[in-house]
Amino acid sequence: MQKIRRALFLFSCLIFASLAAFAGDPVPCSGDPDDPGYDPNGCNDVPLDNWLIILVIGGLILAAVYLHNKQKKEAIA
């Protein structure tokens, strides 16, 4: 279990250190909203939000820990 915790800690540190790479362009729709032809929904390449990526990674980590604990309990019984 100690090796799994160490690996998860290292993996999460690497992910959190590179979160800026996931952010993409901070202003995906350039232009002034006061312009007559401005379309805020016309952006095609909007990056995923950071919170969504963190949520998915957190869910995967929790699922791995849950499955590991479940397998460990079945081996004991």
Secondary structure, DSSP 8 states (H G I E B T S, - for coil): -HHHHHHHHHHHHHHHHTHHHHH--S-SS-S-TTSTT--TT--S-----HHHHHHHHHHHHHHHHHHHHHHHHHHH-
